[in-house]
């Protein structure tokens, strides 16, 4: 997926949320009369990721430095060449269960993904590909302070599941690790007291860094090529938006 296609995909999500939101607000009215409800203790939110920094630039740079940056001929869906390394981000999302302890304090149980997708490299000297699949999933418990009924800020412990796995035919060992870190969150939830609401959130998900690889592939003629051990920063800055319900 090209950078333009990726931005277009995210724009489609934003447009969809904008189209849905007026219908959500309309559902809160009855013959033009506001039917705002009293403060509800529980809420559930589902969001789509608008920005998460994409796939690891460290892997892409390491592929280039190791010769996995040769182009190939496009043979399906048109002509031309495919440049490498080529990244294919996947749609990421999150869900949150929130308990409103008081007017000023909430506890949020969050789980979501970021930095998911595949990175493809091709080395023409050995005539082989390396396909790497990356994902970063997080579960966190976040106490949040509420300001002005719609704004919040919080920080809490998190469990991060980090993966970089081989997808190509050569296979081989990948990287899988679980780490304890934290999530810093800021967000807006509005309207403040309707049953349905719109939510936008900013996360900084701290998971540290780790070395992955090496990743080696053997050529048809007996040669081989490798991507060396590469240190990856697994910290993610994530912006997401979605719809929620209070109950």
Secondary structure, DSSP 8 states (H G I E B T S, - for coil): --HHHHHHHHHHHHHHHHHHHHHHHHTTEETTEE------SEEEEEEEEEE---S-HHHHHHHHHTT-B--EE--SSS-SEE-SSEEEE---EEEEEEEE-SSSEEEEEEEEEEEEEEEEEEETTTTEEEEEEEEEEEEEEEEEEEETTTEEEEEEEEEEEEEEEE-STT----EEEEEEEEEEEEEEEESSSSSEEEEEEEEEEE--EEEE--EEEE-TTS-EEEE--EEEE--EEEEEEEEEEE-
